[in-house]
Amino acid sequence: MNRFDAAIVGAGPAGSAAAICLARRGYAVALIDKAVFPRDKLCGDFLNPAGWNLFGRLGIRDALLASDHQKVTAFRVSTASAEALIPFTRVFGVGMRRRAFDDLLVKQAVAEGALLYEGVKPSALERESGCWKLRGENGSGEREFFARLVIGADGRNSWTAQRLGAITAQSRPGRFVGFQLNLTGCRVPAGEIQIHAFPGGYAGVMALGGGAANLSFAIDRTIAREQPIDAIVANHFSKNLHLHETVAPSTIAAVRSIYPLDFAPRRRYGDGFLLAGDAARVTEPVTGEGVYFALRSGELAAAAADAALTRGDVSARQLAAYDAACRGALARRQAVNRLIRALILRPYLMAPLMRLKTKNNFPINRLVDEVCRAEP
């Protein structure tokens, strides 16, 4: 059982979504991940309302609502000089640990018929007689997988993308380092996802119940290099009193970091392969749409793979339709995210818009409605 129609490297949201869709269509699918599930992942732990119809298509909506989660109905946004609470319109988001969400997705992929190979670290990938040969290692030795098509969904520092030559050299170092802190005793009102701008970066806070919260923040790499976490929290968060008052009473339980947060553009496809999720994404969303982008790209990758496998043609020319589908489905949301990120990083522009919001609900509400709008 080592020959497959598709080998998917990475069992996070993008990889699991692709596996669900392909296995449901009757394809033999290998879902390979170096981790063993459930496993922790650096993330804001917020599922944007944009994903509800997608959750339904993947068959996980009921299981998600039956799991431990927090209902989120508003964004609270602040700068040093302004604060606004923007309620969602007729929708709600979900606060849920990525450990639990990703495990739910993996189980759905297995239920649909995909074969899950956990704890397998890929070590070699090459074309052999028109087929991919993927080697991986686990605690018991080496495994081999043969597949007509490979989908790389193994994160921003994708091993698959590197092996396939799909990574473009960075023209300059990434500006930001990302951190995730697990907090206890945090003052986050129920039902809110908070986004705070401070000099040198921005932070998101998500309550997870029982006084626990996820604090994720991006900060200029020069600051991160020169100061430890406790100094950053003390010296930089205090510049925004809204953020400081939310975080100050908390106890930091764990710290994770990642660098960089943005990349040079990458090719999403080539002869016999597709990239999905963070392996293909080149910007970091600040509005909780990261999981949505990953799931949607996985779904689109599965549709492109289905068309290619049905035709018996996995050439780059055939798979180019995937790139066009991603642009059509995601470009508008990505553009809005870039705008919001630009505003968050320029509080002198953000604050006047927030004060305007308190008078006539425009234009900040329009931006929130745009990023929280569920697809048809």
C-alpha positions in Angstrom: 0.0 0.0 0.0 2.6 2.6 -1.0 1.2 3.7 -4.4 -1.2 6.6 -4.4 -3.0 9.0 -6.7 -1.9 11.9 -4.5 0.7 12.2 -1.7 0.0 15.2 0.5 2.9 16.5 2.6 1.5 18.3 5.7 -1.7 17.4 7.5 -2.6 20.9 8.7 -5.7 22.7 7.5 -4.6 22.9 3.8 -3.4 19.3 3.6 -6.3 17.9 5.4 -8.8 19.8 3.3 -7.2 18.5 0.1 -7.2 15.0 1.5 -10.9 15.2 2.5 -11.9 16.4 -0.9 -9.8 13.9 -2.9 -10.5 10.9 -0.7 -14.2 11.7 -1.0 -13.9 11.5 -4.7 -12.4 8.0 -4.5 -8.7 8.7 -4.9 -6.0 6.9 -3.1 -4.5 9.6 -0.8 -1.5 9.5 1.5 -1.6 12.3 4.1 2.0 12.6 5.6 3.1 14.7 8.5 6.2 14.8 10.6 4.2 15.4 13.7 1.9 13.1 15.6 -1.6 14.4 16.2 -2.9 16.2 18.2 0.0 18.6 18.2 0.4 22.3 19.0 0.7 25.0 16.4 1.6 28.7 16.5 -1.7 30.4 15.6 -4.1 33.0 16.8 -6.7 30.3 17.6 -9.5 32.3 15.9 -11.7 30.9 13.1 -13.1 33.8 11.1 -16.8 33.7 10.2 -15.8 33.6 6.5 -15.2 29.9 6.8 -18.7 28.6 7.9 -19.8 27.4 4.5 -16.4 25.8 3.9 -16.7 24.0 7.2 -20.0 22.6 6.0 -18.5 21.4 2.7 -15.7 19.7 4.5 -18.1 18.0 6.8 -16.7 19.4 10.0 -19.2 22.1 11.0 -21.2 20.0 13.5 -18.1 18.4 15.1 -16.6 21.9 15.4 -19.7 23.2 17.2 -19.7 20.2 19.5 -16.1 20.7 20.5 -14.8 23.0 23.2 -14.9 26.5 21.7 -15.7 30.2 22.4 -18.3 32.1 20.4 -16.9 35.3 19.0 -19.2 38.2 17.9 -17.0 41.3 17.6 -13.5 42.7 16.9 -12.1 45.1 19.4 -9.4 47.2 17.7 -7.1 49.8 19.5 -4.2 52.1 19.0 -2.5 54.2 21.6 -5.0 56.9 21.2 -8.2 55.3 20.1 -10.4 52.1 20.6 -13.4 50.7 18.8 -15.6 47.7 19.2 -17.0 46.5 15.9 -19.7 43.8 16.1 -20.0 41.2 13.4 -23.1 41.4 11.2 -25.4 38.3 11.5 -22.4 36.0 11.9 -20.0 34.7 14.6 -16.5 33.4 14.7 -15.0 30.7 16.9 -12.1 30.7 19.4 -10.6 27.2 19.3 -7.1 25.9 20.0 -5.4 24.8 16.8 -4.4 21.6 18.5 -8.0 20.6 18.6 -9.1 22.0 15.3 -6.3 20.4 13.3 -7.0 17.0 15.0 -10.6 17.3 14.0 -9.7 17.9 10.4 -7.2 15.0 10.3 -9.9 12.6 11.7 -12.3 13.8 9.0 -9.7 13.1 6.3 -9.2 9.6 7.7 -13.0 9.1 7.9 -13.3 10.0 4.2 -10.7 7.3 3.3 -7.3 9.1 3.3 -4.4 7.1 4.8 -2.6 9.1 7.5 1.1 8.6 8.1 2.0 10.5 11.3 5.5 11.0 12.6 7.0 10.6 9.1 9.6 13.2 8.3 10.2 13.5 4.5 13.8 13.1 3.4 13.8 12.8 -0.4 11.5 13.6 -3.3 12.2 12.8 -7.0 10.5 11.9 -10.2 10.8 8.4 -11.4 9.2 7.1 -14.6 6.6 9.9 -14.6 5.7 9.2 -10.9 6.9 10.9 -7.7 8.9 8.8 -5.3 8.8 10.3 -1.8 11.0 8.9 1.0 10.3 9.6 4.7 11.7 8.5 8.0 10.0 7.6 11.3 11.0 5.8 14.4 11.0 2.4 12.8 13.0 3.3 9.7 12.4 4.5 6.2 9.2 4.5 4.2 8.6 5.0 0.5 5.5 6.5 -1.2 4.8 6.6 -4.9 2.3 9.1 -6.2 1.1 10.5 -9.5 0.7 13.9 -7.9 2.3 15.7 -4.9 0.6 18.4 -2.9 2.9 20.4 -0.6 1.0 21.7 2.4 3.8 21.7 4.9 3.9 25.3 6.1 5.7 28.6 5.4 9.1 27.0 5.5 7.9 24.2 3.3 10.4 21.4 2.7 8.3 20.3 -0.3 8.5 23.8 -1.9 12.3 23.8 -1.3 12.8 20.4 -2.9 10.6 21.4 -5.9 12.5 24.6 -6.5 9.4 26.7 -6.0 10.9 29.2 -3.5 12.1 32.5 -4.8 15.1 34.0 -3.0 14.2 36.8 -0.6 15.3 40.2 -1.9 15.6 41.4 1.7 15.1 39.9 5.2 11.6 39.6 6.6 10.7 42.6 8.8 8.7 40.8 11.5 9.1 38.0 14.0 5.9 36.3 15.2 5.3 35.2 18.8 2.6 33.3 20.5 2.2 33.4 24.3 -0.2 31.2 26.3 -1.7 33.4 29.0 -3.6 32.6 32.2 -5.6 35.2 34.2 -6.1 37.4 31.1 -8.7 40.1 31.0 -10.4 39.5 27.7 -14.2 39.9 27.6 -16.1 36.9 26.3 -17.1 37.1 22.7 -14.2 39.3 21.4 -11.2 38.9 19.3 -8.9 41.9 20.0 -6.3 43.5 17.7 -4.0 46.1 19.2 -1.4 48.3 17.5 1.7 49.3 19.3 5.0 51.0 18.3 6.9 48.4 16.3 4.2 45.8 15.8 0.7 44.6 16.5 -1.0 42.0 18.7 -4.1 39.8 18.7 -5.7 38.4 21.9 -8.2 35.6 21.9 -9.9 34.3 25.1 -10.1 30.5 25.2 -12.2 30.1 28.4 -11.3 29.5 32.0 -9.1 32.6 32.2 -6.8 31.3 29.4 -6.0 33.3 26.4 -3.8 33.3 23.3 -1.7 36.4 22.7 -0.1 36.4 19.3 2.0 39.4 18.2 4.3 40.5 15.4 7.2 42.8 16.2 10.1 44.3 14.2 12.9 41.8 14.1 15.4 44.3 15.4 13.4 44.7 18.6 13.0 41.0 19.0 16.7 40.5 18.5 17.6 43.0 21.2 15.0 42.5 23.9 13.6 39.4 25.7 9.9 38.7 25.8 9.3 40.2 29.2 11.0 43.4 28.2 8.9 43.6 25.0 5.7 43.1 27.0 6.8 45.7 29.6 8.3 48.3 27.3 6.2 48.1 24.1 2.8 46.9 25.1 2.6 49.6 27.7 2.6 52.2 24.8 -0.9 51.0 24.2 -2.9 51.2 27.5 -5.7 49.1 26.0 -3.3 46.2 25.3 -1.3 46.8 28.5 -4.5 46.6 30.7 -5.6 43.4 28.9 -2.3 41.6 29.3 -0.7 43.1 32.5 -2.4 40.8 35.0 -1.6 37.6 33.1 0.9 34.9 33.6 2.9 33.7 30.6 2.7 29.9 30.4 4.5 29.2 27.1 6.2 31.0 24.3 6.6 30.0 20.6 8.1 32.0 17.8 8.3 32.0 14.0 10.3 34.0 11.4 9.7 35.4 8.9 6.0 36.3 8.6 6.1 37.2 5.0 7.9 35.9 1.9 8.8 36.6 -1.7 6.2 35.3 -4.1 6.1 31.5 -4.7 4.9 29.4 -7.6 1.8 27.5 -6.6 2.2 24.7 -9.2 4.5 22.9 -11.6 4.8 19.6 -13.4 3.2 17.1 -11.1 2.8 19.3 -8.0 0.7 21.9 -6.2 1.4 24.0 -3.2 -1.4 24.9 -0.7 -1.8 26.8 2.5 1.2 28.5 4.1 3.4 26.6 1.7 2.0 28.9 -1.0 0.8 32.0 0.9 3.2 34.9 1.0 1.6 37.3 3.5 0.4 37.0 7.1 -3.3 38.0 7.6 -4.1 40.0 10.7 -7.9 39.3 10.8 -8.0 35.6 11.6 -8.4 34.5 8.0 -5.3 32.4 7.9 -7.1 29.1 8.5 -9.7 30.1 5.9 -7.1 30.8 3.3 -5.4 27.4 4.0 -8.7 25.4 3.9 -9.9 27.1 0.7 -6.5 26.6 -1.1 -6.6 23.0 -0.1 -10.1 22.6 -1.5 -9.0 24.3 -4.7 -5.9 22.2 -4.9 -8.1 19.1 -4.7 -10.4 20.3 -7.5 -7.3 21.0 -9.7 -5.8 17.6 -8.8 -9.1 15.9 -9.6 -9.3 17.5 -13.1 -5.6 16.6 -13.8 -5.9 13.0 -12.6 -9.1 12.5 -14.5 -7.4 13.6 -17.7 -4.3 11.6 -17.0 -2.3 14.9 -17.3 -0.5 16.3 -14.3 1.6 18.7 -16.3 2.2 22.3 -15.3 0.0 23.4 -18.2 -2.9 21.4 -16.9 -2.4 22.5 -13.2 -2.1 26.2 -14.1 -5.9 26.3 -13.6 -5.2 26.0 -9.9 -3.3 29.3 -9.8 -6.1 31.1 -11.6 -8.7 29.6 -9.3 -6.7 30.8 -6.2 -6.4 34.3 -7.6 -10.1 34.4 -8.4 -11.2 33.0 -5.0 -8.7 34.7 -2.7 -7.4 37.9 -4.3 -10.1 40.2 -2.9 -9.7 39.0 0.7 -6.0 39.2 0.4 -6.2 42.7 -0.8 -8.4 43.7 2.1 -6.0 42.0 4.5 -3.1 44.0 3.0 -5.0 47.2 3.5 -5.8 46.4 7.1 -2.3 45.3 7.9 -1.0 48.5 6.4 -3.4 50.5 8.6 -2.5 48.5 11.8 1.2 49.2 11.2 0.4 53.0 10.8 -1.6 53.9 13.9 -1.5 57.6 12.9 -3.8 56.6 10.0 -5.8 53.9 11.9 -6.8 56.2 14.8 -8.7 58.8 12.8 -10.7 56.1 11.0 -11.5 54.5 14.4 -12.7 57.8 15.8 -14.8 58.3 12.7 -16.3 54.9 13.3 -17.7 56.0 16.6 -19.7 58.7 14.8 -21.2 56.9 11.8 -19.9 53.3 11.7 -17.9 53.9 8.6 -15.4 52.9 7.2 -14.1 50.4 9.8 -17.3 48.5 9.9 -17.2 48.0 6.2 -13.7 46.4 6.4 -14.9 44.1 9.2 -18.0 43.1 7.2 -15.7 42.4 4.2 -13.3 40.1 6.0 -16.1 38.3 7.9 -18.4 37.8 4.9 -19.0 34.1 4.3 -18.5 33.0 0.7 -21.7 31.9 -1.1 
